[in-house]
Amino acid sequence: MAEGRIPMRNVVLLGHSHSGKTQLSEALLCNGGSIPKPGSVTDGTTVSDYNDDEKERKISISSSMLNLTKNNIKVNIIDAPGYGDFIGEATSGAKAADSAVIVVNAVSGVEIGTNKALKLAGENKLPAVIFINKIDKENTDFAKCVDLLGNLLGKKGVVLSYPIGKESSFKDTVNLITKEKIDQLQGDDRKHAEKLAESLVENVAETDDSLLERYLDKGELTQGEVEEALKKAILESKIIPIFAGSATLNIGINELLDFILNEMPSPDEVPPREAINPKTNEKLTVSPKESDFFSAQVFKTISDPYVGQISIFKVFSGKISSNTSIYNSSKKASEKTGQLFTLLGKEHKQLDGAFAGDIACIAKMKNTSTGDSLSTEKKPVVFGEFQFPEPAISFSIKPKTRADEDRISDALHKLTAEDMTFKIIRDPQTKELIASGMGDLHIKIMIARLKNRYGVQVDMGTPKVAYKETITSKGDSHYRHKKQSGGAGQFAEVWMKVEPLPRSTGFEFMDEVVGGAIPGPFIVSCEKGIKAAMQDGVLAGFPMIDLRATVYDGKTHPVDSKDIAFQIAARHGFKEAILKSKPVLLEPIMDVDITIPDEYMGDITGSLNSRRGRIMGIEPGVGMQVIKAQVPLEEMYKWANELKSLTGGRGTYTMRFSHDEVVPSNLAQMIVEKAKKAKEEAKA
């Protein structure tokens, strides 16, 4: 191990909202000696939730960087939000971790956030441990939680600690490997714990053929054999241990922390990271213990009002020192590092350097953003790009005053740099500024941050749908443009035909003029005129797509024919041909994946049908269903609120553009009339 480098663990806390992740992080920090006593989410005194909006709402909105050192092992903890609206924070946090602690609420049991946490851990190949929290609360059912987890995990899930007492009588836990304190359990609890202890040994034995053989021969395994096989099985994701406890009462926390220190993998034990050399496109693997060159990746960005942009990165190999130069291999740009530091919530602690496996921060890097790879220019390394979920809900935003307009660009840049699932675009068709996020709460919090952090106020509205127009049959026209005004005149005659193309084909222009009836330069003028006409369709002024226009004949004048004349003739001729070819409106159709508990299936399918949605398929899960549907974008803009209302906040969805489709005639007529009225009002 490099001089100065100490053993470490990198753990991300995942789970459904209100499962107690932040309170667990407080208990871990206290037991690890980083803070004198745990703070309280209720009182707004936690290290992790330090932003004003987090204290006010009593939820985590951003992931927080925490750390402790115990037994000369450093543990970096990433406390990720549980709300589905902030899944981007959990996604990026999982990229920097080497293992996950998935927190389950003993009252609520397995929830949609539990499923998502397990899926996120699986996608990132993170060894995981489950902590069933809040055993001290009323109406808890540890056995039911274990059964539900068993349905999800099968033999992977093994219980390592069993609660002594429940609700207000909960006082301690039993270690099911050593069976220490099992005498404190009585009756059915004792029988259940002994059965789980037996299953633990059986399930661990089944992860290793030679161990299973020994177990079948002897009928038992030593504690050492179980612990050794357990560690290996966890690393290979063949086993997910389950612990019981209470973060609020600090029961079961030491057992969990000791397990993280002794059994969960270090950066040296996880598989190497895949990367490429951008100079040669050569594939390579990067390992903390085998690669001596510096490489890292930024997984989170914070806009701090006092120190500016903070880039938080995981070092995958080598070492980085303060006040030196590094190379952003993603952007091919050099950066000055300044002072390295680590974070404990919002508190900065200076570092002289950071070694392979560690998490560190640098302020004020000019060219670096989330997902960028850092290295040296001599040995450039680029890691895979982060894949964030696509936003599910959008609103149009408009600055309230001229002063807001002047400040909004910089403020939005900072917010989108912090949160990769919050996106801002200027719609080229409607000219609106569109803010998109993972849900209604996500957008509202970002708009509140615009006001509270940057003094920018905006009005919010429903975005205009980017409708388009196309044709459904062939059409033909010939148009003569002739203008005499005393001086040089204008003359052009164009014969053309139009025909529909398959959806998503775009536009094709064909020149079939023979005999030089229209000279080559004026053919180019015709194409310009047609493309200009396509920006303003004949039905409601929406852009036209998916058609072919063919110019096949025409006439010229030796003096009066010119570029502008043929542009005008082509534009008018094109519109005449379009009116003869049965034009229709198109609307964007979205692919929507909705994840809901089983009991809401009927309500959600009914809601989708009422919104012109088509169910394309259903993927069953344990207690959950994923409905795959196609729904018009117009119907989806505010559906997030309806989904939350129908499912009590337990349903989530993602969507992405699929294709454009013809608008039903009754709705098309309303859209056309509305567009014409808006044009008339604009002229008035």
Secondary structure, DSSP 4 states (H G I P E B T S, - for coil): --TT---EEEEEEEESTTSSHHHHHHHHHHHTTSSSS---TTTT--SS--SHHHHHHTS--S-EEEEEEETTEEEEEEE---SGGGHHHHHHHHHH-SEEEEEEETTTBS-HHHHHHHHHHHHTT--EEEEEE-TTSTT--HHHHHHHHHHHHGGGEEE-EEEES-GGG--EEEETTT-TTGGG--HHHHHHHHHHHHHHHHHHHTTSHHHHHHHHHHS---HHHHHHHHHHHHHTTS-EEEEE-BTTTTBSHHHHHHHHHHTSPPTTTSPPEEEEETTTTEEEEE-TTT--S-EEEEEEEEEETTTEEEEEEEEEESEEESS-EEEETTTTEEEE---EEEEETTEEEEESEEETT-EEEEE--SS--TT-EEE-SSS--EEPPP-PPPP-EEEEEEESSHHHHHHHHHHHHHHHHH-TT-EEEE-TTT--EEEEESSHHHHHHHHHHHHHHH---EEEEPPPP--EEEESS-EEEEEEEEE--SSS-EEEEEEEEEEE--TT--EEEEE---TTSS-HHHHHHHHHHHHHHHTS-TTTSPPB-SEEEEEEEEE--TTT--HHHHHHHHHHHHHHHHHTS-EEEEEEEEEEEEEEEGGGHHHHHHHHHHTT-EEEEEEE-SSEEEEEEEEEHHHHTTHHHHHHHHHTT--EEEEEEEEEEEPPHHHHHHHHHHHHHHHHHHH-
